[in-house]
Amino acid sequence: AQTVTQSQPEMSVQEAETVTLSCTYDTSESDYYLFWYKQPPSRQMILVIRQEAYKQQNATENRFSVNFQKAAKSFSLKISDSQLGDAAMYFCAYRSADSGYALNFGKGTSLLVTP
Amino acid sequence: DGGITQSPKYLFRKEGQNVTLSCEQNLNHDAMYWYRQDPGQGLRLIYYSQIVNDFQKGDIAEGYSVSREKKESFPLTVTSAQKNPTAFYLCASSMGTGIFAEAFFGQGTRLTVV
């Protein structure tokens, strides 16, 4: 199975500041998708952003953006102007044909937002 | 409203008993998935199904079984062979099997062995 690694078990950011969550993955595939999901205390999984491997341009969704480095197999998430509601577990996930199209998740990063 | 419904939200099981977790979706999605979540472990894939009457094992299928008799339903049975079943279980679905397809998740079932 492909591996997804999130090296930061916990991160902290002050309200209105910017934070970057790291994710690396291992694959021999050329076509795949990468995702960031958010899991707040309610435990409902929410899609934050996704990136197709073939696209050079980094995806952006409002305050959330990614830095996709295909050669380095790196997919970091940047949260700008952090808000208290951003506090959650964040999971990086990978999906391709060789994973049966199922999402393979990292172990997650717990983000704390302080006032 | 369209979505995925998991029931029950909390489930208690005695050791040695089988128990079935329900997952129903009305999104007309072809693919459905079961994940297990443990603290510090992320989400691990148990089983997945890309089409009715077909399913494949994920990374941690031992001690679990599934069926996919209807498109909208994908129940998971936790058998007595699963040695450590206490966990949070998440069901998900996606439109087709294309890698672009977003996965939608249910609200989960917390299973506790007593």
Interface residues (C-beta under 8 A of the other chain):
Chain A: A1 Q6 P9 D31 Y32 Y33 F35 S42 R43 Q44 M45 L47 R50 E52 F91 R95 S96 A97 G100 Y101 A102 L103 N104 F105 G106 K107 G108
Chain B: A31 Y33 Y35 G40 Q41 G42 L43 R44 L45 Y48 Q50 Q56 G58 D59 F88 L90 A92 S94 T97 G98 I99 F100 A101 E102 A103 F105 Q107 G108
